[in-house]
Amino acid sequence: MELLVDLFGYLSIVLHGVTLAAQSTALGSALFLVLLAQPRAWLLGAAGQRIADTTARIAVWAALAMALAAAAGLALPAAILASTLDMPVADALGAQFALAGAARIAMVLLLAAVIAAFGARAPWWLVLPLVAATLAAATFSTHAAARLTDGTALLVISAIHQFGAALWIGGIPAFLAALAQARAPATAVVVGERFSTLSIIGVACLLASAAALAVAYIGDLAGLYGTAYGVMVSAKAAMFAGLLLLGLGNFRLIRRLRRDRTQSPTRQSPTRLRRFAEVELGVGFTIFFAASSLTSVPPAVDLRDDRVTFHEIVERNWPQWPRLESPEHGELTQPALQAQLDREARLAGTKPQLAFVPGAGVIPPRNAADLAWSEYNHHWAGIFVVAIALMALLHRAGLRIAGHWPLLFLGLAGFLFWRSDPEAWPLGAISFLDSLRDVEVLQHRFVVLVLVCFALFEWRVRITGQRQGWQPLVFPLATALSSAALLTHSHAIANIKEQLLIEITHTPLALAGLAGAWARWLELRLEPGTPGQRIAGWAWPLCFLLVGLTLLIYREA
């Protein structure tokens, strides 16, 4: 239970992100079924029944996944309250958030039961009310439920926002499954045209509601760049803009297919339609995890003090020469304090205390050496990433020996494992397992593991020239997962402004990494030799180069 308390904040964000993604998929697939698959069955021919059956299965499984994730997300805070406040579990489950969560679980399970019972013929007059009821219950887990003013209006706007996300992003899994079932371009045109119409409605709902929520929760421009809430909203907006570009590309492809319905299914347009939709889904799910992070911070309008000014952002991020010399480990705050405690324990003949207890909720102090240590780590990591990007570009240009660039990730992983957490093993006094109680250390270890995995897989892909199968996809998927994790990454720093200045630097790193990941995905998944495939092949190393250059100018003071 103590470990659960230590990791509560991070686990709650992850579970909420999974819940949002599963909810959107369940509701989006249900809407896809009753608004597209059933009404267009007469145009889809033999493929219509297959599409409807597949869509129904996706909706049921996504609804069950959402119920499971939501139940875990409900049980976690109830267990924490019962443990830390000595409160009966029944009382904890009687809180408003718990009642809303239980209602959401009940509604989505009813939706799953209806679709499972009727299958592809699930009646719209049962499905649509259950979708609406699930959305209504879900809105009580948003910031709107806690507002003292304009609460009803904000609840309605939040429901519209979630409806738009479900209709567009949540419908993409069913859309991809439908395209996979389509045996002819004419079928893809019918599905694509109808889904484009639904997506446009979803986009309109998202844009209108996002504008209203921004006014209510951010208030002004200073709140947009000067608070953690505003920075995360900016990241969501950037990803949303990317989704719009991908959606526009698919919209134009569908129009092109409609003009030439006799086009062979082996030509690039239907394939490109599916590949862009895959990227839309990946970016869309990342947005859900960014949205879950918003629930852990107060709205910008509620944080009038400790805002970061525009001048402070420019001053902190103005390029300077990288720090290439590291302070000694003993100069850092925690190692120095630990050495003092060890000396005192030896003199007293007792067991030494730990200078820092992972997960204790105490923010450790930092001195100038700690800041220099962190900057040194980021700057050398930037050198690694720049070298990786340049070698990848050279390999793309035809230099075969540069194809071994993935091995540089092993060097980066070893460097980060050794230095990222100086208070923990192998440099510090805290054991490896005990250090994992700290969320920041846990995230660092996770990144190291991801680096090792996709370094080995990508190196094998490069030396064998493999393009098919799952192994080439490890690199883009691992990069996308790491970028999404970086959006939820936080530093344990007592000064709110200093913490935000660091997070402002991490956000563009996550966005550039995300763009690079999905550009590499398109390079692998698009037809070889097509313009889109060639552009993607050059784009992802440039994204990595941007990541490396951003790391080189990283500063903490």
GIPE-V726103 format. One record per helix or strand. SS is the DSSP state (alpha for helix, beta for strand). FROM is the first residue (numbers start at 1). LEN is the number of residues. If there is no record, write none. Layout:
SS:FROM:LEN ; SS:FROM:LEN
This chain:
alpha:2:5 ; alpha:8:30 ; alpha:41:4 ; alpha:46:39 ; alpha:89:4 ; alpha:96:26 ; alpha:124:18 ; alpha:143:4 ; alpha:151:18 ; alpha:172:10 ; alpha:185:33 ; alpha:221:6 ; alpha:228:32 ; alpha:268:27 ; alpha:300:3 ; alpha:310:8 ; alpha:329:3 ; alpha:333:16 ; alpha:368:30 ; alpha:400:20 ; beta:424:1 ; beta:430:1 ; alpha:432:4 ; alpha:439:26 ; alpha:473:15 ; alpha:496:30 ; alpha:531:22
